[in-house]
Amino acid sequence: MDDMVKALLALIPSVGVLFLFVVAIKAMLEGDRRERTAQARWDKDHPAATTPTDPSISR
C-alpha cells in the first residue's frame, strides 16, 4: 500500500503540468474565437476598410 501512495504522489507534478497545459490551450482557443468574431463584426461594419481603394495594392 505504501508503494501505491508513493506512485500516486509521483504523478502529482505531471497532472499539475497537464492541467496548466489544458488551461493555457483553452484560453488560446477561446481568445482566437473571440478575435475571429470581432474581426468578422469589424469587416461587416466597415466594408470599405476590407477592400483596398488602390488597385496596385494587393493582399
C-alpha positions, 0 to 999 in steps of 0.5 A: 500500500505504501508503494501505491501512495508513493506512485500516486504522489509521483504523478502529482507534478505531471497532472499539475503540468497537464492541467496548466497545459489544458488551461493555457490551450483553452484560453488560446482557443477561446481568445482566437474565437473571440478575435475571429468574431470581432474581426468578422463584426469589424469587416461587416461594419466597415466594408470599405476598410476590407477592400483596398481603394488602390488597385496596385495594392494587393493582399 
